[in-house]
Each structure stands twice: as C-alpha cells, then as structure tokens.
Amino acid sequence: MSTSNKVLLIGLIVIIIIVVMIGCQKDTTVTIPIVAKTVTKTVSFSKDIIPILTTDCAVSGCHISGGHAPNLTESSAYNSLIGGSYINKTEPENSVVYKRLIGKLTPAMPLGKDANPSNIEGLMLAWITQGANNN
C-alpha cells in the first residue's frame, strides 16, 4: 500500500471516529410519561389499591417499615399516604404518588418495572379524585 493510500485510510478512520463520537453525544433525556387508563368505577382502597401496593411496592428494600417513605404495608399505607402529603385531594393529578406512578417525578414507581402493574396509576388517580377514602 502506498504512503498516500495509508494517509488517506488513516484520515478516513479519524473522520469516522469523530463522526461516531459526535453522533453519540447526549444532550437531552426525553421522558415519555405513562398515560393512565381512565377508571370509572368506585375504587376501594382496601380491595383495589392495597393488593397492588402489597405486591409491587411494600417489598423488601422498598416501601416497608424502616425502608423508603411512604410505608405502603397494608396496615400503614393509608396513613402514610394521607399524612405524608403524597395525596392532593384538590388537584389529584398533582398528587406526588400519582406523579411518581406516571413518571412525571423521578424515579418513576414502581421502581424497575417496565410498566405499572394492574393500572395502578389509573386506580390511584380515580381513588384520589373520589376523595381518597379509607374504604
């Protein structure tokens, strides 16, 4: 291979490396929030919300006694959510718990799940909109 071909080949490799490096630069992270499915039935905290919280949130290392707030174990979930300012009855869509479930606040919950289970975000919004009763 001649010297001019070697220089041309090296130049081409350098240009490819520069293009790849520039093309891989990350300027912005785009988060696509989850859109909750509308729930029109009356939502029961004990029958609809608690089973999902128990399965997906109140697990080892997460929202249990001594873990991350709020404590979402069956016996503490209601008081933790209401008393911890996670629920906004006046503007349900601005409730901290709802914003976490739809990904408007990070980290999105439940942590490590591809999609929220059992439409918990829709159920939570409906429950808050219906008055966030301990029913």
C-alpha positions in Angstrom: 0.0 0.0 0.0 1.4 3.4 -0.9 2.0 6.1 1.6 -0.7 8.3 0.1 -3.2 5.4 0.4 -2.1 4.9 4.1 -2.6 8.6 4.8 -6.0 8.5 3.1 -7.0 5.4 5.0 -5.9 6.9 8.4 -7.7 10.1 7.6 -10.9 8.2 6.8 -10.6 6.3 10.0 -10.1 9.5 12.0 -13.2 11.1 10.3 -15.3 8.0 11.1 -14.2 8.1 14.8 -15.1 11.8 15.0 -18.5 11.4 13.4 -19.3 8.4 15.7 -18.2 10.3 18.8 -20.2 13.5 17.8 -23.2 11.4 16.9 -23.2 9.6 20.3 -23.3 12.8 22.3 -26.3 13.0 24.6 -27.7 16.5 25.1 -31.2 15.8 26.3 -33.1 13.0 28.0 -36.7 12.6 26.9 -39.1 11.0 29.3 -42.4 9.8 28.0 -44.8 9.7 30.9 -47.3 6.9 31.2 -50.9 7.7 30.4 -53.2 6.2 33.0 -56.2 4.3 31.8 -59.4 6.1 33.0 -61.2 4.3 35.8 -64.9 5.0 36.1 -65.8 2.5 38.8 -65.7 3.3 42.5 -62.2 2.5 43.7 -61.8 0.8 47.1 -58.5 1.5 48.9 -58.6 -1.9 50.6 -59.8 -4.0 47.7 -58.2 -2.3 44.7 -55.2 -0.3 45.9 -53.8 -2.3 48.8 -53.3 -5.6 46.9 -51.2 -3.8 44.3 -49.2 -1.9 46.8 -48.6 -5.1 48.8 -47.4 -7.0 45.7 -45.4 -4.3 43.9 -44.4 -1.6 46.5 -44.3 -3.0 50.0 -41.5 -5.4 49.3 -38.1 -5.9 50.8 -35.9 -2.8 50.3 -38.7 -0.6 49.2 -41.8 0.9 50.9 -41.9 -1.1 54.2 -41.3 -0.2 57.8 -37.7 1.1 58.0 -37.5 1.4 54.2 -38.3 4.2 51.8 -41.1 6.5 52.7 -44.0 6.2 52.5 -44.6 2.9 54.3 -47.0 1.1 52.0 -47.6 -2.1 54.0 -51.2 -2.9 54.4 -51.5 -1.6 58.0 -49.7 1.7 57.3 -50.4 2.6 53.7 -53.4 4.8 54.1 -52.0 6.9 57.0 -48.6 7.2 55.3 -50.1 8.4 52.0 -52.5 10.9 53.6 -50.3 12.1 56.5 -47.2 12.3 54.3 -48.5 14.9 51.8 -48.4 12.3 49.0 -52.1 13.0 48.2 -53.6 16.2 46.8 -57.4 15.9 47.0 -57.9 19.4 45.5 -55.8 18.6 42.4 -55.5 14.8 42.2 -53.2 15.0 39.1 -50.7 16.9 41.2 -50.5 14.2 43.9 -46.9 13.1 44.5 -47.9 9.5 44.4 -49.7 9.8 41.1 -46.9 11.8 39.5 -44.4 9.1 40.5 -46.7 6.4 39.0 -46.9 8.1 35.7 -43.2 9.1 35.5 -43.6 12.9 35.9 -41.5 12.7 39.0 -38.3 10.6 39.1 -37.7 7.9 40.0 -40.9 6.6 38.5 -42.6 3.9 40.5 -42.8 1.1 40.9 -39.0 1.1 40.5 -37.6 -1.3 38.0 -41.0 -2.2 36.4 -41.4 -1.7 32.6 -45.0 -0.6 33.0 -47.1 0.0 36.1 -49.0 -3.2 37.1 -52.7 -3.5 37.1 -53.3 0.1 36.0 -52.3 1.3 39.5 -51.8 4.8 38.1 -55.4 4.9 36.9 -56.8 3.4 40.0 -54.8 5.8 42.2 -56.0 8.8 40.3 -59.6 7.6 40.5 -59.3 6.9 44.2 -57.9 10.3 44.9 -60.5 12.0 42.7 -63.2 10.1 44.6 -62.0 11.6 47.9 -59.1 9.3 48.9 -61.3 7.5 51.4 -60.1 4.7 53.6 -62.6 2.3 52.2 
